[in-house]
Amino acid sequence: MASTLRAPAEDSPPPPDRPGPAAAAGRPAWRSRLHRLDLKASPYVFIAPFFLCFAVFGLFPLVWTGWLSLHRVDLLTPDVAEWRGFGNYTRLWATDQFWNALRNTVTIGVLSTVPQLLMALVLAHLLNYRLRGRGLLRVAVLAPYATSIAAATLVFVQLFNPDYGLVNWCLSGLGLAHTDWYADTWPSQIAIATIVTWRWTGYNALIYLAAMQAVPKDLYEAAALDGASRWQQFTRITVPSIRPTILFTVVVSTIGATQLFGEPLLFGGGVGVSGGSAHQFQTLGLYMYELGWPSRQLGRASAVAWTMLLLLLLIGAVRYLFARRHRLEPKG
Amino acid sequence: MAATTAPGALRRRLRPGAGAQDKAGPVTYLVLGLAAVVSLFPLYWTFVAATSTGDRVAQSPPPLVPGGELWNNVRTVWDQADMGTALLNSTVVAGCVALSTVLFATLAGFAFAKLAFRGRGALLSLVVATMTIPPQLGVIPLYRIVTGLGWGNHLQAVVLPSLVAAFGVFFMRQFLAEAVPTELIEAARVDGAHSLRIVWHVVLPIARPAMAVLGMLVFVQSWNDFFWPFVVLTQQNPTVQVALAGIGGGSAYEINQAVIMTGALVGTLPLLLVFAVLGRHIVGGITAGAVKS
């Protein structure tokens, strides 16, 4: 993340120790001291709210979760913590439901992230042509982004209804078999992945589009002169040029996929917390919630949270190694 | 997308400037039109269902044109799911979060973009790095803190953890680094202006468009936020999303499918209106924030 979004250094302001112009102007000493204090302290005052907010509501709870994960804590008596060591973790990793949730998180994650980003890439490429009504098209593909998880899921629950839903009606029109989008494992996961894909494809397409517009035009002109087809221009120029942006969206969607909660919860209706009647689409986020709130076992839920954290760190490490290996390759 | 033939390649060779700025062909329009339809159809269908009776929604084939039940459905969802309170709560929460994020992000973004201080680069990297830690993972202690303070089911429990976001700081930093001329700040310093004065008289006038875009983006995000409000609020004092979860959860209400869809429509309509009016600016903001990496 930090490597793709690193701040450019060329526009750095004057070094901090340069005496302020006011001092040279012969102002009273207290004013110049105040001025220097202002120069030194103001930046920290300006950035303090963010770091304060992050420390209190982000970092501190995260660390506390780690402590809770080593204890047995009841939601109703949160002040009573009984030391369990790594008991919560060993128990968790011996539970089928945990592995099921992990598997579901991965499959739904792949089913939603991969098609989403590929379609976004194609959409962005097409939106980059000279178009009539391009503004309108952009707003149209962004409309799902304005729709909340809750609203979108409730709508898709109707569309995927096995008995009267529009999806099955269309499929039967095509002569395809009746599909139970609620109860069967793969169909239900595909349906949930569809909700995620619907909400985010346009958003990612616009991010790609902006990156594409920053690619120098003469690259394309040179390629066209060399007789490169549009497809070759897309794969050899466009995609490599916007790779940092692609990496950025991959990171963001991966993090989103590991946290998936609202879509499966509401897709399951009355049995949402367990992720369907047979846990067929229970994600890690849902499992954590089920353990922490309905089951009231905060310690075990915290162990799920920290397992998710470890998972993210693992993904991050893999990504880092992958990106480094690619950076070492000569660029074409 | 378009198939390439040898004559096609030849023609392009004679016409430099091809590539990214090519005129769109019929296939492009077809695919983009399809994408627009797929994007908009679920929203249109929400409207169709919200104007129907519950029985009509559950017909096979499903209805594709609006009916005349909208008013009845809106009344039902208003009475049973407390949509009025939910809309008001969501407006208050998203408004507060947007205002405070814009304020703090502008100050921090300005400091990172234009002020010199020890550890600036490292701290900015830290800001970006925090974006990779999902807040969902700290939700259990956060719940305890908030209920311990007696804020359970109160709006401040939703607002306070979101007062400022890393995304906003980074967004404003990227904008201000380019938009504010460093000479202008130095000139103000020569005139003896202190930092807050510079913010007020130099930075804010320049930053206003970016602040507006950031405000809209944060408002949308906050309005649509699900997990934490769902955990900490109840159906007695819900945001729109929590109320929708209550309707969709099923067991709590005797509500038919058409009323559920009406809830989804009522909860989404304010944002869709904002998008219809300001869509282009929002599009510009999303793309501006993400690319300058």
Interface residues (C-beta under 8 A of the other chain):
Chain A: M1 A2 T4 L5 R6 A7 P8 A9 D11 S12 P13 P14 P15 P16 G20 P21 A22 A25 R27 L34 H35 D38 L39 K40 S42 P43 Y44 F46 I47 P49 F50 F51 C53 F54 F57 G58 F60 P61 L62 W64 T65 L68 P78 V122 L123 H125 L126 L127 N128 Y129 R130 L131 R132 G135 L137 R138 V139 A140 V141 L142 A143 P144 Y145 A146 T147 S148 I149 A150 A151 A152 T153 L154 V155 F156 V157 Q158 L159 N161 D163 Y164 G165 L166 W169 W198 G202 Y203 L206 I207 L209 A210 A211 M212 Q213 A214 V215 K217 L219 Y220 E221 A223 A224 L225 G227 S229 R230 W231 Q233 I237 T238 P244 T245 F248 V251 I255 T258 Q259 F261 G262 L265 L266 G269 G270 G272 G285 Y289 G292 W293 L298 A301 S302 A305 W306 M308 L309 L312 G316
Chain B: M1 A2 T4 A9 R12 R13 R15 P16 G17 A18 G19 A20 Q21 D22 K23 A24 G25 T28 Y29 V31 L32 A35 A36 V38 S39 L40 P42 L43 W45 T46 A49 V57 A58 Q59 S60 P61 P62 F104 A105 L107 A108 F110 A111 F112 A113 K114 L115 A116 F117 R118 R120 G121 L123 L124 S125 V127 V128 A129 T130 M131 T132 I133 P134 P135 Q136 L137 G138 V139 I140 P141 L142 R144 I145 L160 P161 L163 V164 A166 V169 F170 R173 A177 E178 T182 I185 E186 R189 V190 G192 H194 S195 L196 V220 W223 N224 F226 F227 F230 V231 V240 Q241 L244 A245 I247 G248 G249 G250 S251 Q257 I260 M261 G263 A264 L265 G267 T268 L271 L272 V274 F275 A276 G279 R280 I282 V283 I286 T287 A288 A290 V291 S293
